[in-house]
Amino acid sequence: MLPKLLRLSRSAPKDRPVAWDTYWAGIRGRGAGTEILWDPGTDDEFLGYRDVLLRYLDRELPVIDVGCGHGRFTRALAGVFTEAVGVDVSGHAVAHADGHNRADGVAARVRYQALDMTGAGAAGALAVQGDANVFIRGVLHVLDAADQSAMVDNLRLLAGSRGTVFLAETNFQGNPVQYVSHLGATTRNIPAPLERAIRGLPMPGHFGPEERSRAFPPEAWELLADGEVAIETNPMTGVDGQSRVPGYFAVLRPRG
């Protein structure tokens, strides 16, 4: 299995923004049965977060969905907060999300912006007035330590004195072979959504309490809540893989 994974992953662009934009340029549709690996086609995972969001995040503030992709979570967030802004490094992802936004009739409460949130000054480039909440799902685990640190600096600026950060990340503890096997890959077959991700995107890592403590140091961030969650993926019918990946969530607020 490992030689096959290495062979497939060689084709992935080395530049992270290019890799994500190339990936989204080829995506059509959404939900179960499409090629989007991490879209289960339902809002069940979001509904599992809803009570935590209501408990800790100020609903009168806008919420920024960092790494919004095709916008499924952004649109769900619009049902909770006064305004939801989806941000993604890929312009093709934002165009994809905006098309679904119009189709779902939530255009008045949702908007999107193409922006790399690891870039210097990214927080200031967002058209948001005042403090904001942040929702980030499945982004930090694919960034290296330097990009995580740069992104967290921008999240701190976005949150200001009133905003709160909610994160949910995959935290699978096995090696890459075990990870793709968990999702249904075998030596004979790799499900299409999984193979597309392997061919085109950075190799995923994991993000749990230890990684959170490094990225959000306790002297700068107050941890309000954390725990285990299940990150839902596209249910790949006909394979033995799981449509859930072990995950970790945390709710954090800047100190001072």
C-alpha positions as CSV (number, residue, x, y, z in Angstrom):
1,M,0.0,0.0,0.0
2,L,2.8,2.5,0.9
3,P,4.5,2.4,-2.5
4,K,1.1,3.0,-4.2
5,L,0.4,6.0,-1.9
6,L,3.8,7.5,-2.6
7,R,3.3,7.1,-6.3
8,L,-0.1,8.8,-6.3
9,S,1.0,11.6,-4.0
10,R,4.0,12.6,-6.2
11,S,1.6,14.3,-8.6
12,A,0.3,16.8,-5.9
13,P,1.5,20.4,-6.4
14,K,4.2,21.4,-3.9
15,D,2.8,24.9,-3.5
16,R,-0.2,24.7,-1.1
17,P,-2.4,27.4,-2.5
18,V,-1.9,26.0,-6.0
19,A,-2.7,22.5,-4.8
20,W,-6.0,23.6,-3.3
21,D,-7.0,25.8,-6.2
22,T,-6.2,23.0,-8.7
23,Y,-8.3,20.5,-6.6
24,W,-11.3,22.8,-6.5
25,A,-11.1,23.7,-10.1
26,G,-12.1,20.1,-11.0
27,I,-14.9,19.6,-8.5
28,R,-18.5,19.5,-9.6
29,G,-21.5,19.1,-7.3
30,R,-21.5,18.5,-3.5
31,G,-22.5,16.0,-0.9
32,A,-22.5,12.2,-0.9
33,G,-21.5,10.6,-4.2
34,T,-19.3,13.5,-5.3
35,E,-15.5,13.7,-5.2
36,I,-15.4,15.9,-2.1
37,L,-13.8,13.6,0.5
38,W,-14.9,15.5,3.6
39,D,-18.5,16.3,2.6
40,P,-20.9,13.8,4.2
41,G,-23.9,15.4,2.4
42,T,-25.7,16.3,5.6
43,D,-25.5,18.8,8.4
44,D,-25.3,16.1,11.1
45,E,-21.7,16.9,12.1
46,F,-22.5,20.7,12.4
47,L,-25.6,19.9,14.5
48,G,-23.3,18.1,16.9
49,Y,-21.3,21.4,17.3
50,R,-24.3,23.7,17.6
51,D,-24.8,23.6,21.3
52,V,-21.2,24.3,21.9
53,L,-21.3,27.3,19.5
54,L,-24.4,28.6,21.2
55,R,-22.8,28.3,24.7
56,Y,-19.5,30.0,24.0
57,L,-19.8,32.2,20.9
58,D,-21.5,35.6,20.8
59,R,-24.3,35.3,18.2
60,E,-24.4,39.0,17.6
61,L,-20.9,38.9,16.1
62,P,-20.3,37.7,12.6
63,V,-18.6,34.3,12.2
64,I,-15.7,33.6,9.8
65,D,-15.5,30.1,8.4
66,V,-11.8,29.7,7.7
67,G,-11.1,27.1,5.0
68,C,-14.7,27.1,3.9
69,G,-14.3,25.0,0.8
70,H,-17.6,24.7,-1.0
71,G,-19.4,26.4,1.9
72,R,-21.5,23.7,3.5
73,F,-20.6,24.7,7.0
74,T,-20.7,28.5,6.1
75,R,-24.3,28.1,5.1
76,A,-25.1,26.2,8.3
77,L,-23.5,28.9,10.4
78,A,-25.7,31.5,8.8
79,G,-28.6,29.9,10.6
80,V,-27.0,30.6,13.9
81,F,-25.1,33.9,13.5
82,T,-26.1,37.3,12.1
83,E,-23.6,37.0,9.3
84,A,-21.3,34.2,8.0
85,V,-18.2,34.9,5.9
86,G,-16.6,31.9,4.2
87,V,-12.9,32.3,3.5
88,D,-10.7,30.0,1.4
89,V,-7.3,30.0,-0.2
90,S,-8.8,28.8,-3.4
91,G,-10.7,31.1,-5.7
92,H,-12.3,28.1,-7.4
93,A,-13.6,26.9,-4.0
94,V,-15.2,30.3,-3.3
95,A,-16.8,30.4,-6.8
96,H,-18.1,26.9,-6.1
97,A,-19.5,27.9,-2.7
98,D,-21.1,31.1,-4.1
99,G,-23.0,29.1,-6.7
100,H,-24.5,26.9,-4.0
101,N,-25.1,29.9,-1.8
102,R,-27.5,31.4,-4.5
103,A,-29.1,28.0,-5.1
104,D,-29.9,27.6,-1.4
105,G,-31.4,31.1,-1.0
106,V,-29.1,32.3,1.8
107,A,-27.3,35.0,-0.1
108,A,-28.4,37.8,2.3
109,R,-26.6,36.2,5.2
110,V,-23.6,34.6,3.6
111,R,-20.7,35.8,1.6
112,Y,-17.3,34.5,0.5
113,Q,-13.8,35.8,0.0
114,A,-10.7,34.2,-1.5
115,L,-7.8,34.8,0.9
116,D,-4.9,32.9,2.4
117,M,-5.3,33.2,6.1
118,T,-1.7,32.3,6.7
119,G,-0.6,35.5,4.9
120,A,0.6,38.6,6.7
121,G,-2.2,41.1,7.1
122,A,-4.9,38.6,6.1
123,A,-7.1,39.5,9.0
124,G,-7.1,43.2,7.9
125,A,-7.9,42.2,4.4
126,L,-11.3,40.7,5.4
127,A,-14.2,43.0,5.0
128,V,-15.4,42.6,8.6
129,Q,-16.3,45.4,10.9
130,G,-15.1,44.9,14.5
131,D,-14.5,41.6,16.4
132,A,-15.7,38.3,14.9
133,N,-16.0,34.7,15.9
134,V,-14.0,32.1,14.0
135,F,-15.1,28.6,12.9
136,I,-12.3,26.4,11.5
137,R,-12.8,22.7,10.6
138,G,-10.2,20.5,9.1
139,V,-7.6,23.1,8.2
140,L,-4.9,23.2,10.8
141,H,-4.0,19.5,10.5
142,V,-2.8,20.1,6.9
143,L,-0.6,23.1,7.7
144,D,3.0,22.9,8.9
145,A,4.0,24.6,12.2
146,A,5.0,27.9,10.6
147,D,1.7,28.2,8.7
148,Q,-0.3,27.2,11.8
149,S,1.4,30.0,13.8
150,A,0.8,32.6,11.0
151,M,-2.8,31.6,10.8
152,V,-3.3,31.7,14.6
153,D,-1.9,35.3,14.6
154,N,-4.6,36.3,12.1
155,L,-7.3,34.5,14.1
156,R,-6.3,36.4,17.2
157,L,-6.7,39.7,15.3
158,L,-10.1,38.7,14.0
159,A,-11.4,37.6,17.4
160,G,-10.3,40.8,19.1
161,S,-11.7,41.3,22.6
162,R,-15.1,39.8,22.1
163,G,-14.7,37.0,19.5
164,T,-14.1,33.3,20.1
165,V,-12.5,30.6,18.1
166,F,-14.1,27.1,17.6
167,L,-11.9,24.5,15.9
168,A,-12.6,20.9,14.9
169,E,-9.7,18.8,13.4
170,T,-9.0,15.3,12.4
171,N,-6.9,13.5,15.1
172,F,-6.3,10.1,13.6
173,Q,-3.3,8.7,15.4
174,G,-2.2,6.1,12.9
175,N,0.3,6.3,10.0
176,P,-0.8,7.4,6.4
177,V,-1.4,3.8,5.4
178,Q,-3.7,3.1,8.4
179,Y,-5.5,6.4,7.7
180,V,-6.4,5.7,4.1
181,S,-7.2,2.1,5.0
182,H,-9.6,3.5,7.6
183,L,-11.3,5.4,4.8
184,G,-11.6,2.3,2.6
185,A,-8.4,2.1,0.6
186,T,-7.1,-1.4,-0.2
187,T,-4.2,-2.7,-2.3
188,R,-6.7,-3.3,-5.0
189,N,-8.9,-0.2,-4.8
190,I,-9.0,3.3,-3.5
191,P,-12.4,5.1,-3.5
192,A,-12.5,7.9,-6.0
193,P,-12.9,10.8,-3.5
194,L,-10.0,9.5,-1.5
195,E,-7.7,9.0,-4.5
196,R,-8.5,12.5,-5.8
197,A,-7.3,13.9,-2.5
198,I,-4.2,11.8,-2.4
199,R,-3.3,12.8,-5.9
200,G,-3.8,16.5,-5.5
201,L,-3.5,17.7,-1.9
202,P,-1.0,17.9,1.0
203,M,-0.7,14.8,3.1
204,P,-2.9,15.2,6.2
205,G,-1.6,15.2,9.7
206,H,-3.4,15.2,13.0
207,F,-4.4,17.9,15.4
208,G,-5.2,17.2,19.1
209,P,-4.6,18.7,22.5
210,E,-0.8,18.7,22.1
211,E,-0.9,20.4,18.8
212,R,-3.5,22.9,20.0
213,S,-1.3,23.8,23.0
214,R,1.6,24.6,20.7
215,A,-0.5,26.5,18.2
216,F,-2.6,28.3,20.8
217,P,-0.2,28.8,23.7
218,P,-2.0,29.0,27.1
219,E,-0.3,32.3,28.0
220,A,-2.0,33.9,24.9
221,W,-5.3,31.8,24.7
222,E,-7.9,30.8,27.2
223,L,-9.2,27.2,26.6
224,L,-12.9,27.3,27.3
225,A,-13.8,23.7,26.3
226,D,-12.4,20.8,24.3
227,G,-13.0,17.1,23.7
228,E,-13.3,14.3,21.2
229,V,-15.5,14.6,18.1
230,A,-16.2,12.6,14.9
231,I,-15.2,14.3,11.6
232,E,-17.6,13.0,9.0
233,T,-16.5,12.2,5.5
234,N,-18.2,11.3,2.2
235,P,-19.9,7.9,2.7
236,M,-18.1,5.9,0.1
237,T,-20.6,3.2,-0.7
238,G,-19.3,-0.2,-1.6
239,V,-16.1,0.0,0.5
240,D,-15.3,-1.2,4.0
241,G,-14.0,2.2,5.1
242,Q,-15.5,4.4,7.8
243,S,-17.3,7.6,7.1
244,R,-16.1,9.1,10.3
245,V,-12.6,10.0,11.4
246,P,-11.6,10.5,15.1
247,G,-11.3,14.2,15.7
248,Y,-10.7,16.9,18.3
249,F,-12.6,20.2,19.1
250,A,-11.6,23.2,21.1
251,V,-13.1,26.5,22.0
252,L,-10.6,29.3,22.6
253,R,-10.5,33.0,23.4
254,P,-7.6,35.4,23.2
255,R,-6.3,36.6,26.6
256,G,-5.7,40.3,27.3
